[in-house]
């Protein structure tokens, strides 16, 4: 296998691999996310209970979580940062 120059790296790293990763994420993650949010919306809890506050927080972060599925490069976990 030949050596890759720096000019080829963006194409290799962000080209087809990103598209496939994004497609897989959209297929699986969006499905799981919609199931989770449907559960959150159908669950009746006291608003000030721990579960009620957790559900309210999750619902307030819905748009942010949906954006994760749009970009195949975004990591769902922040373990790399820690």
C-alpha positions in Angstrom: 0.0 0.0 0.0 1.4 3.4 -0.9 2.0 6.2 1.5 -0.7 8.8 2.0 0.2 12.4 1.7 -1.5 15.1 3.9 -3.6 16.2 1.0 -5.3 12.8 0.9 -6.1 12.6 4.6 -9.2 14.8 4.6 -10.7 12.9 1.7 -9.9 9.6 3.4 -11.0 10.6 6.9 -14.1 12.8 6.0 -15.2 11.3 2.7 -17.0 8.0 2.4 -16.4 6.9 6.0 -18.3 9.9 7.4 -21.2 9.3 5.1 -21.5 5.6 6.1 -21.1 6.5 9.8 -23.7 9.2 9.6 -26.1 6.9 7.8 -25.7 4.2 10.4 -26.1 6.7 13.2 -29.3 8.1 11.6 -30.8 4.7 11.2 -30.1 3.4 14.6 -29.7 6.4 16.9 -32.7 8.3 15.6 -34.9 5.3 16.0 -33.7 4.7 19.6 -34.0 8.4 20.3 -37.6 8.6 19.1 -38.5 5.6 21.3 -36.9 7.2 24.3 -38.6 10.5 23.8 -42.0 8.9 23.2 -41.5 7.1 26.5 -40.5 10.4 28.2 -43.6 12.1 26.9 -46.0 9.3 27.9 -44.5 8.8 31.4 -46.5 10.5 34.2 -44.3 11.4 37.1 -44.3 14.1 39.7 -42.4 17.1 38.3 -40.2 17.6 41.3 -39.3 13.9 41.8 -35.9 12.8 40.7 -37.3 11.0 37.7 -39.6 13.9 36.8 -36.6 16.3 36.8 -34.5 13.8 34.8 -37.3 13.5 32.2 -37.8 17.3 32.0 -34.0 17.7 31.5 -34.0 15.1 28.7 -37.0 16.8 27.0 -35.2 20.1 27.2 -32.2 18.6 25.5 -34.1 16.9 22.6 -33.0 19.3 19.9 -29.3 18.9 20.9 -29.6 15.2 20.9 -31.3 15.2 17.5 -28.4 17.2 16.1 -26.0 14.5 17.2 -27.6 12.2 14.6 -27.0 14.7 11.8 -23.2 14.7 12.1 -21.4 11.4 11.9 -18.3 13.0 13.4 -19.9 14.0 16.7 -19.3 11.6 19.6 -22.2 10.6 21.8 -19.9 10.1 24.7 -17.4 12.6 26.2 -15.0 9.9 27.4 -12.3 11.0 25.0 -12.3 14.4 26.7 -11.9 13.0 30.1 
